[in-house]
Amino acid sequence: MAGFIPETILEDILSRIDIVDVISEYMPLKQAGRNFRALCPFHHEKSPSFMVSSDRQIYHCFGCGAGGNAFNFLMQYQRLEFPEAVEILARKAGISLPHATGNNGLAGIITQIYKINELTADFFAQNLLTTAGSRAKAYLAKRGITEETIRSFKLGYSLDRWDGLLTYLRTKNITLSQLEKAGLVLPKEGGGYYDRFRNRLMIPIYDAKSNIVGFGARVLPDSIRPGEDKHIAKYVNSPETPAYTKRSHLYGLNFAKDSVRETDFLIIVEGYLDFLIPYQAGIYNIVASLGTAFTGEQARLIKRHTHNVVMVYDGDAAGEMAAVRSLDIFVEEGMDVKVAVLPQGFDPDTFVREKGAERFKEIIKNALSLFDYKMKVLKSKYGIATIEAKAKVSGEMLSTIHKFNNAIIKTEYIKKLAHELSISDDSLVQELKKLKPEKLSPAEQSQSRKKTVIHPTEKLLLKLMLEESRLINTVREKIEPSDFQDERTSRIVSLMFNLAEEGKQVEPRYLISQTGDEEACRLICESTFLPELSENEKESIVDDCIKRLKINRLHLQKQLIHEQIKSAQNRGDEATVQRLMREFHTLIKKE
């Protein structure tokens, strides 16, 4: 988790900041005994179950299980990567961070591109206010874009010249090599460079942190000469650069993320104006997919902000198929996706302008489930009147159902599909079994890692060791990490033993940064917030827990050997049976 940042610096940061102060900057906390309480910011609840410990410098929600130290809170609340959270808290603590020498070159280039793009956006924005930009300004007015929206999104105009931007940025001491890396100029065949964008409406593309990473450029309708319309692309985007990868960005996410936090769902549209017009009308939890096929990277980017998505594509055949192709991506990521269907001939831009924002919200509210939408499209495409048509529809539906990791969901969708097609459940189950297992998605991998409920004895012993460092050595002398049945607890205890042996701090806030594991982090926080125990009981409780763990381990070992004996008997392996019987009797004597 810590990456290249030394553990000593992470510990220094955590020792200098107070998690109560950090969290209080984002939400109100009320004192509750030695701790602080609030409504959890990570899930909807009516009664506060979010606890913050000033003593332990950690937080934990008893409702959704969220927990961690100050780094984890910023990562969850602000949707930051670990190094970003460290940077913020390091500044707060007055600590300078070392830079990763291996990444300095790339990081420097990316920062440079951000600055160049900012200058470029300012240049385009100024062009829009000139006589040369009047046509672009008139086009925006015709499309219903207000002056406020133009300013907020820094819309602009690229001059109808081969070197307008190039000449301007050269006066700002930007080299031709830097301009080429930023994707703003193209090399000429005979040498030299020329502007990539000319005589177009310019739309800056921002990343989630509001850095300008590239540009979208729309041709102006009245600038196309007769006969050229088939050869000129309506939109041209920046090429991929060190700062911009199209498949990893969503237009408008930096503007939408606060609203997404409040509503807990995100609307996805296709194009820039499909985003701008609804946003301008007060629909803020919306992004655009940059006019490309939706990608897994984009889905994972959204997942940092919400698990709930409503897709809105044009009400035509192309739009329908684009939506269908994107559905499985969300299923693979374990997200809840719906599709809002616009009337034929409308896109979000024209619908909001003609029908208004409230009607658009109604469309969103009545969005179809993944199953219902895909069935609607497939029925329209194939029909279900013939056996062959039913086979095609069921085949495509099963490919989606197959991707769900939840057996209950699969079963219910099978029943629903069988009802829709008037065929038997059994035939669909047989077809589903024929589908080859696919590589586990990130969501499925996470699900597969989930373990059974941890035994209270293990949690209690973990809590005692987290509260009293002196007890760690007591426990270490009597049991091994392998004596803990749950793999998560075993890993945490092993780390605690190692840290204690090295003479390092084993406080929860530091231990969390060492684990680098979300499940371990939650377990540490949950155990720490278990009810307090009296001092005079702790020693005896530790002894009782150790005895219980040893008994449980012996019981499991006996079970395992018993199963091995049965297996050896079935094989007729008498020698192995005798050896295992001796081991079994040895374990009985230990009880």
ROZAVO-567627 format. One record per residue (C-alpha): residue in three letters; x, y, z. Coordinates in steps of 0.5 Angstrom, whole numbers, plus 500, padded with zeros to 3 digits. Last residue first. Example, Ala and Ser with C-alpha at 12.3 -4.5 7.8 and 13.67 -1.06 7.14 Angstrom:
% ROZAVO-567627
(Ser, (527, 498, 514))
(Ala, (525, 491, 516))
END
This chain:
% ROZAVO-567627
(Glu, (486, 435, 549))
(Lys, (493, 433, 547))
(Lys, (492, 425, 548))
(Ile, (487, 426, 542))
(Leu, (492, 429, 538))
(Thr, (496, 423, 539))
(His, (491, 418, 537))
(Phe, (489, 421, 531))
(Glu, (497, 421, 529))
(Arg, (497, 414, 530))
(Met, (490, 413, 526))
(Leu, (493, 417, 520))
(Arg, (499, 412, 520))
(Gln, (495, 406, 520))
(Val, (490, 408, 515))
(Thr, (496, 410, 510))
(Ala, (499, 403, 511))
(Glu, (492, 400, 509))
(Asp, (491, 404, 503))
(Gly, (485, 400, 500))
(Arg, (483, 406, 496))
(Asn, (476, 407, 500))
(Gln, (480, 406, 507))
(Ala, (485, 412, 505))
(Ser, (479, 417, 503))
(Lys, (476, 415, 510))
(Ile, (483, 416, 514))
(Gln, (484, 423, 510))
(Glu, (477, 425, 512))
(His, (479, 423, 520))
(Ile, (485, 427, 519))
(Leu, (482, 433, 517))
(Gln, (477, 433, 523))
(Lys, (482, 431, 528))
(Gln, (486, 437, 525))
(Leu, (480, 442, 526))
(His, (479, 440, 533))
(Leu, (486, 441, 535))
(Arg, (486, 448, 532))
(Asn, (479, 449, 536))
(Ile, (482, 447, 542))
(Lys, (488, 451, 541))
(Leu, (484, 457, 540))
(Arg, (480, 456, 546))
(Lys, (486, 456, 550))
(Ile, (489, 462, 547))
(Cys, (483, 466, 548))
(Asp, (482, 463, 556))
(Asp, (489, 466, 557))
(Val, (488, 473, 554))
(Ile, (481, 473, 558))
(Ser, (485, 472, 564))
(Glu, (490, 477, 563))
(Lys, (485, 482, 561))
(Glu, (481, 482, 567))
(Asn, (484, 486, 571))
(Glu, (484, 492, 566))
(Ser, (477, 492, 565))
(Leu, (475, 491, 558))
(Glu, (472, 496, 553))
(Pro, (467, 494, 548))
(Leu, (469, 492, 541))
(Phe, (472, 498, 537))
(Thr, (479, 496, 536))
(Ser, (476, 489, 533))
(Glu, (472, 493, 528))
(Cys, (478, 497, 526))
(Ile, (483, 492, 525))
(Leu, (478, 487, 521))
(Arg, (477, 493, 516))
(Cys, (484, 494, 515))
(Ala, (485, 487, 514))
(Glu, (480, 487, 509))
(Glu, (482, 493, 505))
(Asp, (489, 490, 505))
(Gly, (496, 494, 505))
(Thr, (498, 491, 512))
(Gln, (503, 496, 514))
(Ser, (499, 502, 513))
(Ile, (493, 499, 518))
(Leu, (499, 497, 523))
(Tyr, (501, 505, 524))
(Arg, (494, 507, 525))
(Pro, (492, 501, 530))
(Glu, (498, 501, 534))
(Val, (504, 496, 533))
(Gln, (510, 501, 534))
(Lys, (517, 497, 532))
(Gly, (521, 493, 536))
(Glu, (523, 489, 531))
(Glu, (520, 483, 535))
(Ala, (514, 487, 536))
(Leu, (513, 488, 528))
(Asn, (514, 481, 527))
(Phe, (509, 479, 532))
(Met, (504, 484, 529))
(Leu, (505, 482, 522))
(Ser, (504, 475, 524))
(Val, (498, 477, 528))
(Ile, (495, 481, 522))
(Arg, (496, 475, 517))
(Ser, (493, 470, 522))
(Thr, (487, 474, 522))
(Arg, (486, 475, 515))
(Glu, (487, 467, 514))
(Asp, (481, 465, 519))
(Gln, (483, 459, 523))
(Phe, (488, 463, 528))
(Asp, (493, 457, 530))
(Ser, (497, 459, 524))
(Pro, (499, 465, 527))
(Glu, (503, 461, 532))
(Ile, (501, 460, 540))
(Lys, (504, 461, 547))
(Glu, (510, 465, 546))
(Arg, (507, 470, 541))
(Val, (501, 471, 546))
(Thr, (505, 474, 552))
(Asn, (510, 478, 547))
(Ile, (503, 481, 544))
(Leu, (501, 482, 551))
(Arg, (506, 488, 552))
(Ser, (503, 492, 546))
(Glu, (496, 493, 550))
(Glu, (490, 495, 546))
(Leu, (492, 492, 539))
(Met, (494, 485, 543))
(Leu, (487, 486, 547))
(Lys, (483, 487, 540))
(Leu, (486, 481, 536))
(Leu, (485, 477, 542))
(Leu, (477, 479, 542))
(Lys, (477, 478, 534))
(Glu, (480, 471, 534))
(Thr, (475, 469, 540))
(Pro, (469, 472, 536))
(His, (470, 467, 530))
(Ile, (471, 471, 524))
(Val, (465, 470, 519))
(Thr, (467, 466, 513))
(Lys, (472, 469, 508))
(Lys, (471, 474, 502))
(Arg, (477, 473, 497))
(Ser, (472, 470, 492))
(Gln, (468, 477, 492))
(Ser, (474, 481, 491))
(Gln, (476, 476, 485))
(Glu, (469, 477, 483))
(Ala, (469, 485, 483))
(Pro, (476, 485, 479))
(Ser, (473, 480, 474))
(Leu, (475, 473, 474))
(Lys, (477, 470, 468))
(Glu, (471, 466, 464))
(Pro, (468, 460, 466))
(Lys, (466, 457, 459))
(Leu, (459, 457, 457))
(Lys, (456, 450, 457))
(Lys, (453, 450, 464))
(Leu, (449, 456, 461))
(Glu, (446, 452, 456))
(Gln, (444, 446, 461))
(Val, (441, 452, 466))
(Leu, (437, 455, 460))
(Ser, (434, 448, 458))
(Asp, (432, 447, 465))
(Asp, (428, 453, 466))
(Ser, (423, 451, 461))
(Ile, (421, 455, 455))
(Ser, (416, 461, 454))
(Leu, (421, 466, 452))
(Glu, (419, 471, 457))
(His, (418, 466, 462))
(Ala, (425, 462, 461))
(Leu, (428, 469, 461))
(Lys, (425, 471, 468))
(Lys, (427, 464, 471))
(Ile, (434, 464, 469))
(Tyr, (434, 471, 471))
(Glu, (432, 469, 478))
(Thr, (437, 463, 478))
(Lys, (443, 468, 476))
(Ile, (441, 473, 481))
(Ile, (441, 468, 487))
(Ala, (448, 465, 484))
(Asn, (451, 471, 485))
(Asn, (457, 472, 481))
(Phe, (454, 475, 475))
(Lys, (457, 474, 468))
(His, (453, 468, 466))
(Ile, (447, 472, 466))
(Thr, (450, 476, 461))
(Ser, (452, 471, 456))
(Leu, (445, 468, 458))
(Met, (442, 474, 455))
(Glu, (446, 473, 448))
(Gly, (444, 466, 448))
(Ser, (437, 466, 450))
(Val, (436, 471, 444))
(Lys, (439, 467, 439))
(Ala, (436, 461, 441))
(Lys, (429, 464, 441))
(Ala, (430, 467, 434))
(Glu, (432, 459, 432))
(Ile, (425, 457, 435))
(Thr, (421, 462, 432))
(Ala, (417, 467, 434))
(Ile, (422, 471, 439))
(Gly, (423, 477, 435))
(Tyr, (431, 478, 433))
(Lys, (432, 485, 433))
(Ser, (426, 488, 437))
(Lys, (426, 482, 442))
(Leu, (434, 483, 443))
(Val, (433, 490, 444))
(Lys, (427, 489, 449))
(Met, (431, 483, 452))
(Lys, (437, 488, 453))
(Tyr, (433, 493, 457))
(Asp, (429, 488, 461))
(Phe, (435, 485, 464))
(Leu, (439, 491, 465))
(Ser, (434, 494, 469))
(Leu, (430, 500, 465))
(Ala, (430, 507, 467))
(Asn, (424, 510, 469))
(Lys, (427, 515, 474))
(Ile, (432, 517, 468))
(Ile, (426, 519, 464))
(Glu, (423, 522, 469))
(Lys, (429, 527, 470))
(Phe, (429, 528, 463))
(Arg, (422, 531, 463))
(Glu, (424, 535, 469))
(Ala, (430, 538, 465))
(Gly, (426, 540, 459))
(Lys, (422, 538, 453))
(Glu, (425, 541, 447))
(Arg, (432, 543, 450))
(Val, (433, 537, 455))
(Phe, (431, 532, 449))
(Thr, (435, 536, 444))
(Asp, (442, 535, 448))
(Pro, (440, 528, 451))
(Asp, (439, 525, 444))
(Phe, (432, 525, 441))
(Gly, (430, 522, 434))
(Gln, (426, 516, 437))
(Pro, (424, 517, 444))
(Leu, (429, 516, 450))
(Val, (431, 510, 453))
(Ala, (434, 510, 460))
(Val, (438, 504, 461))
(Lys, (440, 501, 468))
(Val, (447, 499, 471))
(Asp, (448, 496, 478))
(Met, (456, 495, 479))
(Gly, (459, 488, 480))
(Glu, (465, 490, 475))
(Glu, (463, 484, 471))
(Val, (456, 487, 471))
(Phe, (458, 494, 469))
(Ile, (462, 491, 463))
(Asp, (456, 487, 461))
(Leu, (452, 493, 460))
(Ser, (457, 497, 455))
(Arg, (455, 493, 449))
(Val, (448, 493, 450))
(Ala, (448, 501, 451))
(Ala, (452, 501, 444))
(Met, (447, 497, 441))
(Glu, (441, 502, 443))
(Gly, (445, 508, 441))
(Ala, (446, 505, 434))
(Ala, (439, 503, 433))
(Asp, (436, 510, 435))
(Gly, (434, 513, 441))
(Asp, (441, 516, 443))
(Tyr, (444, 513, 449))
(Val, (443, 514, 456))
(Met, (446, 510, 461))
(Val, (444, 510, 469))
(Val, (449, 508, 473))
(Asn, (450, 505, 481))
(His, (456, 503, 484))
(Thr, (458, 510, 486))
(His, (465, 515, 486))
(Arg, (471, 510, 486))
(Lys, (466, 505, 481))
(Ile, (466, 511, 476))
(Leu, (473, 510, 475))
(Arg, (473, 502, 475))
(Ala, (467, 503, 469))
(Gln, (472, 508, 465))
(Glu, (477, 503, 466))
(Gly, (473, 497, 463))
(Thr, (471, 501, 457))
(Phe, (465, 504, 454))
(Ala, (465, 505, 446))
(Thr, (468, 512, 444))
(Gly, (464, 519, 444))
(Leu, (468, 522, 450))
(Ser, (464, 517, 455))
(Ala, (460, 523, 458))
(Val, (458, 525, 465))
(Ile, (452, 526, 469))
(Asn, (451, 528, 476))
(Tyr, (450, 535, 475))
(Ile, (443, 536, 472))
(Gly, (441, 543, 473))
(Ala, (439, 545, 466))
(Gln, (447, 547, 465))
(Tyr, (449, 540, 466))
(Pro, (443, 537, 462))
(Ile, (446, 542, 456))
(Leu, (453, 540, 457))
(Phe, (453, 533, 457))
(Asp, (449, 531, 451))
(Leu, (453, 537, 448))
(Tyr, (460, 533, 450))
(Gly, (457, 527, 447))
(Glu, (455, 520, 449))
(Val, (451, 520, 456))
(Ile, (452, 517, 463))
(Ile, (448, 518, 469))
(Leu, (451, 517, 475))
(Phe, (448, 515, 482))
(Asp, (449, 516, 489))
(Thr, (445, 522, 489))
(Glu, (450, 526, 494))
(Arg, (456, 523, 492))
(Val, (454, 524, 485))
(Ser, (453, 531, 486))
(Asp, (460, 532, 489))
(Lys, (463, 528, 483))
(Ala, (460, 531, 477))
(Phe, (464, 537, 475))
(Asn, (471, 533, 475))
(Leu, (467, 527, 472))
(Gly, (465, 532, 466))
(Tyr, (468, 528, 460))
(Leu, (470, 521, 463))
(His, (477, 519, 462))
(Ser, (481, 512, 462))
(Arg, (479, 510, 455))
(Lys, (482, 516, 452))
(Thr, (489, 516, 455))
(Tyr, (491, 523, 456))
(Ala, (497, 525, 460))
(Pro, (503, 521, 457))
(Thr, (499, 523, 450))
(Glu, (493, 519, 447))
(Pro, (491, 524, 441))
(Ser, (487, 530, 442))
(Asn, (480, 529, 440))
(Val, (477, 530, 433))
(Tyr, (469, 531, 432))
(Lys, (465, 532, 426))
(Ala, (470, 529, 422))
(Ile, (471, 532, 415))
(His, (471, 527, 409))
(Lys, (463, 526, 408))
(Asp, (462, 534, 409))
(Glu, (467, 536, 404))
(Gly, (462, 536, 398))
(Pro, (460, 543, 399))
(Arg, (465, 547, 404))
(Ile, (464, 546, 411))
(Ser, (465, 552, 415))
(Asp, (457, 553, 416))
(Pro, (457, 547, 420))
(Leu, (463, 548, 425))
(Val, (467, 542, 426))
(Arg, (468, 540, 433))
(Ala, (474, 539, 437))
(Gly, (475, 535, 444))
(Phe, (481, 537, 448))
(Gly, (486, 534, 452))
(Val, (489, 533, 459))
(Ile, (486, 539, 463))
(Asn, (487, 538, 470))
(Ser, (481, 538, 474))
(Lys, (482, 533, 479))
(Ala, (478, 528, 475))
(Asp, (481, 529, 469))
(Tyr, (479, 535, 464))
(Ile, (477, 535, 457))
(Pro, (478, 542, 454))
(Ile, (472, 543, 449))
(Met, (474, 547, 442))
(Leu, (470, 549, 437))
(Arg, (474, 548, 430))
(Asn, (477, 553, 425))
(Arg, (484, 549, 426))
(Phe, (486, 544, 431))
(Arg, (493, 540, 430))
(Asp, (497, 546, 429))
(Tyr, (503, 545, 424))
(Tyr, (510, 543, 424))
(Gly, (516, 544, 421))
(Gly, (520, 539, 416))
(Gly, (518, 537, 409))
(Glu, (512, 532, 411))
(Lys, (510, 537, 416))
(Pro, (510, 534, 423))
(Leu, (503, 535, 427))
(Val, (502, 540, 433))
(Leu, (497, 540, 439))
(Gly, (499, 533, 442))
(Ala, (502, 535, 448))
(Lys, (508, 531, 446))
(Glu, (508, 535, 440))
(Leu, (508, 541, 443))
(Gln, (513, 539, 448))
(Ser, (518, 538, 442))
(Leu, (516, 544, 439))
(Thr, (519, 548, 445))
(Ile, (514, 552, 449))
(Asn, (517, 559, 451))
(Lys, (511, 563, 452))
(Thr, (512, 566, 445))
(Arg, (512, 559, 442))
(Leu, (505, 558, 445))
(Tyr, (502, 563, 441))
(Thr, (506, 561, 434))
(Leu, (504, 554, 435))
(Leu, (497, 556, 437))
(Gly, (495, 560, 430))
(Asp, (500, 556, 426))
(Trp, (496, 553, 420))
(Arg, (490, 558, 421))
(Asp, (483, 558, 422))
(Leu, (483, 560, 429))
(Ser, (482, 555, 434))
(Tyr, (475, 557, 438))
(Gly, (474, 556, 446))
(Leu, (470, 553, 451))
(Lys, (473, 554, 458))
(Phe, (468, 549, 462))
(Ser, (465, 555, 467))
(Arg, (466, 561, 462))
(Ile, (462, 558, 456))
(Thr, (457, 555, 461))
(Glu, (456, 562, 464))
(Glu, (455, 565, 457))
(Thr, (450, 560, 456))
(Ile, (450, 554, 451))
(Gly, (443, 554, 447))
(Arg, (445, 550, 441))
(Lys, (444, 557, 437))
(Ala, (448, 560, 442))
(Leu, (454, 556, 441))
(Tyr, (454, 556, 434))
(Ala, (454, 564, 434))
(Lys, (460, 564, 439))
(Ala, (463, 559, 434))
(Arg, (462, 564, 428))
(Ser, (464, 570, 432))
(Gly, (471, 567, 433))
(Ala, (474, 571, 428))
(Thr, (471, 577, 431))
(Thr, (474, 576, 438))
(Leu, (471, 573, 444))
(Leu, (472, 566, 442))
(Asn, (479, 567, 441))
(Gln, (480, 569, 448))
(Ala, (478, 562, 450))
(Phe, (482, 558, 445))
(Phe, (488, 562, 448))
(Asp, (486, 560, 455))
(Ala, (485, 553, 453))
(Thr, (492, 553, 450))
(Leu, (495, 556, 456))
(Glu, (492, 550, 461))
(Asn, (494, 545, 456))
(Ile, (501, 547, 456))
(Lys, (501, 547, 464))
(Tyr, (498, 540, 464))
(Ile, (503, 538, 459))
(Gln, (509, 540, 463))
(Thr, (506, 536, 469))
(Ile, (505, 530, 465))
(Ile, (513, 531, 462))
(Gly, (515, 532, 470))
(Ala, (511, 526, 472))
(Leu, (514, 522, 466))
(Gly, (521, 524, 468))
(Asn, (521, 523, 476))
(Asn, (518, 516, 476))
(Gly, (524, 512, 477))
(Thr, (526, 517, 482))
(Ala, (520, 517, 486))
(His, (520, 523, 490))
(Pro, (521, 524, 497))
(Leu, (516, 528, 501))
(Ser, (517, 534, 505))
(Ile, (513, 534, 512))
(Gly, (509, 540, 515))
(Ala, (503, 536, 518))
(Lys, (498, 539, 513))
(Arg, (503, 538, 507))
(Ala, (504, 531, 509))
(Leu, (496, 530, 510))
(Ile, (495, 532, 503))
(Glu, (501, 528, 500))
(Val, (499, 522, 503))
(Ala, (492, 522, 500))
(Glu, (495, 523, 493))
(Pro, (500, 517, 494))
(Phe, (494, 513, 496))
(Glu, (490, 514, 490))
(Leu, (484, 519, 492))
(Arg, (476, 518, 492))
(Gln, (475, 524, 496))
(Tyr, (472, 520, 502))
(Gln, (475, 514, 501))
(Met, (482, 516, 500))
(Leu, (481, 521, 505))
(Phe, (479, 516, 510))
(Asn, (484, 511, 508))
(Phe, (490, 516, 510))
(Ala, (487, 518, 516))
(Asn, (486, 511, 519))
(Gly, (482, 506, 517))
(Gly, (474, 504, 517))
(Ala, (468, 502, 512))
(Gly, (464, 496, 515))
(Cys, (458, 498, 512))
(Gly, (454, 499, 518))
(Phe, (459, 499, 524))
(Cys, (463, 504, 521))
(His, (470, 505, 523))
(Tyr, (475, 510, 524))
(Ile, (482, 511, 527))
(Gln, (487, 515, 531))
(Arg, (487, 510, 537))
(Asp, (486, 515, 542))
(Ser, (482, 520, 538))
(Ser, (477, 514, 536))
(Val, (472, 516, 530))
(Met, (465, 512, 530))
(Phe, (460, 512, 524))
(Ser, (454, 508, 526))
(Pro, (449, 514, 526))
(Ser, (442, 513, 526))
(Lys, (438, 514, 519))
(Glu, (443, 511, 514))
(His, (446, 512, 507))
(His, (453, 509, 506))
(Phe, (460, 512, 505))
(Pro, (459, 519, 509))
(Cys, (457, 515, 516))
(Leu, (452, 519, 520))
(Ala, (457, 521, 526))
(Arg, (460, 519, 532))
(Phe, (466, 521, 536))
(Asn, (470, 517, 541))
(Arg, (472, 518, 549))
(Gly, (465, 518, 551))
(Ala, (460, 520, 545))
(Gln, (463, 527, 542))
(Lys, (459, 529, 536))
(Leu, (463, 530, 529))
(Pro, (461, 534, 523))
(Met, (463, 533, 516))
(Tyr, (469, 534, 511))
(Glu, (474, 538, 516))
(Ser, (472, 534, 522))
(Ile, (475, 528, 519))
(Val, (482, 531, 519))
(Asp, (481, 534, 526))
(Val, (479, 528, 529))
(Ile, (484, 524, 525))
(Asp, (489, 528, 529))
(Ile, (496, 530, 525))
(Arg, (503, 529, 527))
(Ser, (503, 522, 529))
(Leu, (500, 520, 522))
(Ile, (505, 524, 518))
(Asp, (511, 521, 522))
(Glu, (508, 514, 521))
(Leu, (508, 515, 514))
(Ile, (515, 518, 514))
(Thr, (518, 512, 517))
(Glu, (514, 507, 513))
(Pro, (518, 510, 507))
(Ile, (514, 512, 501))
(Phe, (516, 508, 495))
(Gly, (509, 504, 495))
(Ala, (506, 505, 502))
(Met, (500, 500, 500))
END
